[in-house]
Amino acid sequence: MTVSANIILGSDGSTALEGSSRALTDASDRERFHKIRSGIDAILIGGHTARNEPYGKTPVPLLIVSKRNEIPEPVRANPLASVWNLSPMAALQKAITDFGQNILIESGPKLLLELLREGAVDELFITISPKTGGEVRIEISELTNGFVETSREEVSGTIFLKFLKN
């Protein structure tokens, strides 16, 4: 079983630029993003991510944790999407039971930090974009507490980090 998480940050720790993480990405990040998705059984996101990111189509089941259930129609129309009013930990446990052992968390910092604090994440992928000036900043040390860096690569100013649970 592997629970993985993937997040992109601006070099100033921002998790969004112009309201979305899309503005932080580049072609090398998108390529890496799709590679991380290969071999997973389901994707777990929060409601905020569902409202601000393009999840109208996914290669595997998309599991949305949302108490407000305010999901935009393009995401709701995804035939693989389910909206669950559960705690993040209960949603992760249900995802593993219902869909398989390999779950990828593609959420913002709120949901991700909760699952990290619970010790539920085995591997963590962090992309650091050279872009700055975004919103919702987080310190990388908050994300990586209890993890050890196992790889680092730089491509055209974008840094790709992989961490495993210590």
BELFEN-V787048 format. One record per helix or strand. SS is the DSSP state (H for helix, E for strand). FROM is the first residue (numbers start at 1). LEN is the number of residues. Records with the same first field share a line. If there is no record, write none. Layout:
SS->FROM-LEN / FROM-LEN
//
This chain:
E->2-9 / 14-4 / 20-1 / 42-5 / 61-5 / 81-4 / 102-4 / 123-7 / 135-3 / 147-9 / 158-8
H->21-4 / 27-11 / 47-6 / 73-4 / 88-12 / 109-9 / 140-5
//
